């Protein structure tokens, strides 16, 4: 699991590439949480490179998004595709965390 | 030590310890074995998702307090479906008794977990559980090879 984190104009940009299965979540969760939550970040997360996600990946996003919201931060996911998008839809994740089709709409949503 | 074998009968067998390292190795071996099977992308994703959720559940809830729980998996490629039979020697656990979580209403009150079985149900067409006379959990999950529109 590969993760890139950068910042641009007050928004943290996270790129995830690979599989958000149990080993993948184990590899990134602590680092992602530490990069976003203490600073109450406004963050957009690119899922276009994620080829697999299970319930543990959903749990990771819910836990981080909730921690951010409590500190007036925000997380927006964008560009899930294929079966990853189906998993997010099955769990109705977009009812509680914004899921946008691309980076531009994600940026607008995270700044709203 | 886990092992995998795919033979001409289109079956794949795995044995792995219910540990994080066993999970990771077992998943790699499963994916390698699946590469040799003619599966459409949805069935392939479904098989991997079922493995992820079932094995993660055994790691979280099904390990014996003393001694190592071992998981055995057989994947059989049938005409219209892939049948996955998981066996473990952990405490009795019938996942069919677990209801799906209620739809989330807001982020603050959304449950963090409990979605694994819901995902299994979405990507499978059958879920059977048996506590064997030998004291093992046997979970059989059927993943369809044919989509609802009739395409394979």
Interface residues (C-beta under 8 A of the other chain):
Chain A: X21 X22 X23 X26 X52 X54 X55 X56 X58 X59 X62 X63 X65 X66 X69 X70 X82 X83 X86 X87 X90 X91 X92 X93 X95 X96 X97
Chain B: X20 X23 X24 X27 X41 X42 X45 X48 X49 X52 X53 X55 X56 X59 X103 X104 X105 X106 X107 X108 X110 X112 X113 X114 X115 X116 X118 X119 X122
